[in-house]
Amino acid sequence: MNFYSCTRADLALALQQANIPAIHSEALYKNAYRHGNITAPWSGPHSTSKDLETFFLSPSPAGSPWTFSLPEFEAPLESTEDHALKFGVRLADGYVVEAVLMPEKTRLTLCVSTQAGCRQACSFCHTGRMGFTRNLSTAEIIGQVLQAQQWAAAHPEWLERAGLPVTQRVTNLVCMGMGEPLDNLEALRGMLEILLDPFGLQLAPRKVTVSTAGHLDGLRELVSWNTGVQIALSLHAVDPALRRKIMPIEGRFPLEQVLAFFQEAIAAGTSKPPLVQYTMIAGVNDSLDIAHQLSALVHGLKPKVNLIPFNPFPGSAFKAPSRERLFAFQDILKQAGIPTSTRFSKGKDIRAACGQLHV
Ligand code: SF4
């Protein structure tokens, strides 16, 4: 059993079953997640019981030994344009996924992968061309955050180069790397619990974004957890036939039903408006007529919209729209009262931008 797949409630229960006060889970979490005592969280500035080392040397409740293993970060590629870093993340069974660390003015955002490959096969996404290999565990997702924190702490020269203080650590997390997060709910739930836990990584919910291509079953589940994290909906096409062509998930979960779900959840106070992501592909979904249709479609949700020019990758015939078209499309949405920004993805020169991750 991997310590880093355990929520604090799991850990408290395991301790109780061994007749150790559950309260020690708090100190174990602080030592591991706040102080980076990754391989021996029973030792550290937050005192724990002497029995704990023995506890972790005994079999876990699952009957297997306790482990403290995290995925390994390979040496990163650094963008010469914006200092974004792309890491290969090597999993214990040899599979590799990718994580991207993006410095901004006052924050450091980590984009994590939740699956090796992806089942959704969106045609504008390089990951979608890989097919699906397997889900990542909670430990493999949270491990990307821990490794990124340790990497940043060990590389103050990179933080300085990127214009950040040398003490800067990851402040924001986006699940926008490889995989559809809502297709891996169990691991996602554990990861969010640890991430938001006041004794764990202690991120504020508004600093965490879970992106989805519109996995309605997963959305229902995510909203029912009541975490307060931001949900980003990858919309990308208004017309159902076009959406189905570029996003096969439309066949299983039509956008109309996804938007109706958000309407109900917002009205019931169980969800905030989603952040709508719209990748603009020249000649495919970037006409000004479509901009009007998009504003009519999402207006009732009062969302923010991010327009992302398509990021090219080998083997794709798609192209990004001109800047003129991008800004004309944005103006139409803004004039309809929808806050809309254009997002030029970081790390394009190292193929770390939206839709470019692939191993
Ligand atoms: S865009 Fe997201 S959901 Fe679609 S194939 Fe790529 S990783 Fe999967």
Residues whose N, C-alpha, C, O or C-beta is under 5 A from the ligand:
A	BS01	SF4	C118 Q120 A121 C122 C125 T127 G128 G177 M178 G179 E180 A213
